[in-house]
Amino acid sequence: DEQIKVTVPFSTSRRELISSIQKAVQGAPGGDSVITYINLVETGVAGDSPLSTSRFFRLLETHAPASLIRSLNSSFMLGSHNGHVFMIFTNTFFESAFASMLDWETQIESDIGPFFTDTPSPVVANKFEDNVIRNKDSRVLRDEIGNILFLYTFPDRERLVIVMNERTLSEVLARLS
């Protein structure tokens, strides 16, 4: 499909990173079948290198459990589908990744929510619910009127997918199949 390179200076802040990614998403081509890879490249004294998963979480100042970060591979995919962000992580220890995601649910919305929502929506008690989407067990966070803010699923024991809506999840899962 498409690719947009986002340069991430070593000293970038959380706000700068989020802003750079939001600009890339806005500049990504639209269309139901178009997936755009947002290639995060960190620049530093030693040269350019892909932004690692742990560095990504560190720059975002997330409260993700250390056990989650340890269970994820260093490379990940950040992408856009029809103007909606998605993330794909590969994990090395499913049980740890799954339990850690459950632990992170209380703070995930404030940590990575800015990628998935254009304007903050009131969240009812920041409570995720179980749902089955495209035959995959998913955890869904909704706003006060029931709209999906974002959701995550493990389509298999090796991958974690975080998306903004069901259509994007369907497209990502179709590509992963």
N, C-alpha and C positions, 0 to 999 in steps of 0.2 A: 504494500500500500504506500504510505507516505512516511516521511521522517522529518522531524524538526529538531535541530540541535539547540540546546539551551546550555550556555556557558555559565558555570557556577564558580565564581571566585572563591578561593580557599576561605576568605574571611567573610563570606556572605552571612546575612542574618536570616532568621526565620521569615520575617516579613518580606525580605528581598527574594528569597527562594519561592515563597508562595506567589508573589507578584509575577516573577519570571515564568512560572509554570502556568498561571492563569493567562498571561499574554500569549504563550505558546498555544494553549487550548483555543483561545479566541482566534488565532491565526491559522488554525488547522482547517483543512478542507472538510466540508460537511457531507452529508449523505449517509443513508442507512447502512451502506455496505463498506464505508470507508473507515479504516482504522489508521490512526496516525501514531507512530512511535515517537515519544518525546525523549530524545536522547540527552540525558543529563551528564554533562562532562565537566569535571572539576579541574580548574586550572590552578597551578601552583608553581613553586620554584623548580620542581623536578619535571614539569611539563604537564600535559593533559592526561587525564585518566577518567574512565567511567566512574560516576558517583556510586559508591558501594551502598548496600542496604543499611549497614550500621551507621555510616556517615549521613545518609539521608535522614534516618530517624534522629540522629544527634542534632543535625542542623534544624530540624523541625521542633526540637526541644520536646519530644513526645514523652509520655509517661508509659510507653510500651514496656512491658516486663522484659528484663534482661534475658529471661529464658526464651521469649519469642524471638528476639533479635539473634540470639545464639543459634536458634533452630532454623533460621532462614539463610539461604545461600547469599553470597556477597553481591551477586548480580540480580537485578529485578527489571521489570518492564513497567514503565509509566506510559500511559497512552491516552488517546482521545478518540471517542466514537461519537460522531454527530454532536460535538460540543460538550460531551460528558466525559469526565476523567475516569480512568480505571487503573488499577495496579494489579500486577501479577507477580507473586513471589513464589520461589521454589523452596520447599522446606526439606530438611534432612531428618526430622524427627516429628512425625505427625502428632503423636499424643501430646508432646510438649507444646507444639504450635497451637493446637486446638485449645488446650487448657489455658494457654497464655492469652489467646484471643478473648476467651470468656472473661478472664481477669481484667483485660484492658477495656472491656465494654463501657465501664463507668467513666472513662476519660477519653475514649477514642474520638468522640464527636468534637471535643474542643481541640484535640491534637491534630486531626487530619480533616475535620469537617470543612474548613475553608476551601479545600479542593473540590468538594462535592456539592456545596451549596452556593448559589449566587448571592443570596441574602440570608442572613441567619433567620431560621424559623424557630418558633418556640417548640421545644421538644418536651413531650410528656414524660417526665421522670427519667429521661435518658435510658429508657428500658428497651432492650432488644427483644424481639419475639422470634420464635421458630417459624419457618415458612418453607414450603417446597416450591422451588422455581426451576422450571425445565428439568424436572426429575432430580434436582440436587437439593439436599438439605441446606438451608441458608439461614442466616441470622440477619434480621431486618430492623433498622431504626426508622421510625416514622415521626412526622411532626404531629402537632396537636389535632390536625384534621384528617390524619391518616395517610398523607402522602409519604412515599418512601424518600428519606433523606439520603441514605446509602445502605448497602448491604454487603455481606461477605459470605463466601462459601469456599469449601474445599472440594473442588470438582473430582479430585482423586486424592490419594494420600501424599502426593508430592507437591501439590500446588494450592496456593491460597489466592483467591481473586476477590478484590474489593472494588465495587462499582457503585454507580449512582442510581441506576434504574434497571428494570427487568429487560428492556430492549438491548441495552448495552451488554448486560450479562449474557443474553441469548447470543449476541454476535460474537462475544469473546469465547464463549463455550463452543460455538460452532467452529471457530478457528483452532481451538485447542484439540478438537476431536480428530 
